[in-house]
Amino acid sequence: MDAAEHLEQLRRDARTEILQRIEQRDKFSIQLTIALAAIVAFSYSEQGSPRMLFAAPIASLYYTVLILYSYAIHDVLAEYLRDRIEPDLAAQTGVDPSCGWETHYFGKTRPGIRRQFFLWAHWAIAIGTSILAIYDRIQKDQDPVVDIFLMTTILLASLVVATPPFWSRSQAENSQPRSL
């Protein structure tokens, strides 16, 4: 196996991994939607309680972290292709480096819009279900103090866990200038 064949195999392996991660995130997104729908449906069923909404930020946190971690690995693979494999492969074959998919894609668009959506959706789910659960308690003339404390704790914990590891990376990517 010569150098170009070896580089091409590395490129194929990395692209396959990226495509698998994209598919994985789509599945996680579907699972998150189903989990949240089940939580909301059960919360307002005869056997349920609006307190079940407290599980929504936890489910959202679980899937959001899985999705965002998948994006982080995807970013490393894309950077590896763009900065290492594609230029080396182009040098071996005499092809313009901008013909590499990751190099071309990165130069033409801003990746990360969907990642930001998942992060913001987690915030909306955590805050929205908190307000909904507390509002329901107030409507039923029940003391919401314990619920407020519990929901605030869950809310803050889920936001602190999900946001910092992923926020700075996606913010940095969205501010980088693009050029080929």
C-alpha positions in Angstrom: 0.0 0.0 0.0 1.5 3.3 -1.0 1.1 6.6 0.8 -1.8 7.8 -1.3 -3.7 4.6 -0.7 -3.0 4.8 3.0 -4.2 8.4 3.2 -7.3 7.5 1.1 -8.2 4.7 3.6 -7.8 7.1 6.5 -10.0 9.6 4.7 -12.7 6.9 4.1 -12.5 5.8 7.8 -12.9 9.3 9.1 -15.7 10.1 6.7 -17.5 6.9 7.6 -17.2 7.8 11.3 -18.6 11.3 10.6 -21.6 9.9 8.7 -22.3 7.5 11.5 -22.2 10.3 14.0 -24.6 12.4 11.9 -27.0 9.4 11.8 -26.5 8.8 15.5 -27.4 12.5 16.3 -30.6 12.2 14.3 -31.6 9.1 16.2 -30.8 10.8 19.6 -32.9 13.7 18.5 -35.9 11.4 17.7 -35.4 9.6 21.0 -35.4 12.9 22.9 -38.6 14.0 21.2 -40.3 10.7 22.1 -39.1 10.9 25.7 -40.3 14.4 26.1 -43.6 13.7 24.5 -44.1 10.7 26.9 -43.1 12.7 29.9 -45.6 15.5 29.0 -48.4 13.0 28.1 -47.9 11.1 31.4 -47.7 14.3 33.4 -51.2 15.3 32.4 -52.8 11.8 32.3 -55.2 10.6 35.0 -52.4 8.6 36.7 -49.8 11.2 36.2 -48.8 14.4 38.0 -47.4 17.6 36.6 -44.4 16.9 38.9 -43.4 14.3 36.3 -42.3 17.4 34.2 -39.3 17.5 36.6 -38.0 14.5 34.5 -38.0 16.6 31.3 -34.8 18.6 32.0 -33.1 15.3 33.1 -34.1 13.5 29.8 -33.2 16.6 27.9 -29.8 16.8 29.6 -29.0 13.2 28.9 -29.7 13.4 25.1 -28.3 16.9 24.8 -25.0 15.8 26.2 -24.9 12.7 23.9 -25.7 14.9 20.9 -23.2 17.6 21.8 -20.5 15.1 22.6 -21.1 13.5 19.2 -20.6 16.9 17.6 -17.4 17.3 19.5 -16.0 14.1 18.1 -17.3 15.0 14.7 -15.4 18.3 14.9 -12.1 16.5 15.7 -12.6 14.1 12.8 -13.4 17.0 10.4 -10.4 19.0 11.6 -8.2 15.9 11.1 -9.5 15.5 7.6 -9.3 19.2 6.7 -5.9 20.0 8.3 -4.0 16.7 7.9 -5.4 14.1 5.6 -6.9 16.2 2.7 -3.7 18.4 2.3 -1.4 15.3 2.5 -3.6 13.4 0.0 -3.7 16.4 -2.3 0.1 16.7 -2.2 0.4 12.9 -3.0 -2.1 13.1 -5.9 -1.5 16.6 -7.2 -5.1 17.6 -6.7 -6.1 21.1 -5.4 -6.5 20.8 -1.6 -9.8 22.7 -1.8 -11.3 19.7 -3.5 -11.3 17.8 -0.2 -14.9 17.7 1.2 -14.1 19.0 4.7 -11.8 21.8 3.3 -14.5 22.8 0.8 -17.4 22.6 3.3 -15.6 24.5 6.0 -14.7 27.2 3.6 -18.3 27.6 2.3 -20.6 27.4 5.4 -20.7 27.8 9.1 -21.2 24.5 10.8 -22.8 24.5 14.2 -26.3 25.9 13.6 -27.9 22.6 14.6 -25.6 22.2 17.6 -26.7 25.7 18.8 -30.3 24.6 18.3 -29.9 21.6 20.6 -28.2 23.7 23.3 -30.9 26.4 23.2 -33.6 23.7 23.1 -32.2 22.2 26.3 -32.5 25.6 27.9 -36.0 26.1 26.7 -37.1 22.6 27.8 -35.5 23.1 31.3 -37.0 26.5 31.8 -40.3 25.9 30.1 -41.2 22.7 32.0 -40.1 24.3 35.3 -42.5 27.2 34.7 -45.3 24.8 33.6 -44.9 22.6 36.7 -44.9 25.5 39.1 -47.8 27.2 37.3 -49.8 24.0 37.6 -49.1 23.9 41.4 -50.2 27.5 41.8 -53.4 26.9 39.8 -54.3 24.1 42.1 -53.7 26.3 45.2 -50.9 24.1 46.3 -47.7 25.5 47.9 -45.1 25.5 45.1 -42.1 26.3 47.4 -40.7 22.7 47.4 -41.4 22.5 43.7 -39.6 25.8 43.0 -36.6 24.6 45.1 -36.5 21.2 43.4 -37.0 22.6 39.9 -34.4 25.3 40.4 -31.9 22.7 41.5 -32.6 20.4 38.6 -32.6 23.4 36.2 -29.4 24.9 37.3 -27.6 21.5 37.5 -28.7 20.5 34.0 -27.7 23.9 32.5 -24.4 23.9 34.3 -23.6 20.4 33.1 -24.7 20.8 29.5 -23.6 24.3 28.6 -19.9 25.1 29.6 -18.2 22.1 27.9 -19.9 22.8 24.6 -20.7 26.5 24.5 -17.2 27.9 24.1 -16.3 25.5 21.3 -19.4 26.2 19.3 -19.2 30.0 19.9 -15.6 30.0 18.7 -16.5 28.1 15.6 -19.3 30.5 14.7 -16.9 33.5 15.0 -14.1 32.1 12.8 -13.7 33.7 9.4 -14.1 31.4 6.4 -11.7 31.3 3.5 -10.4 28.8 1.0 
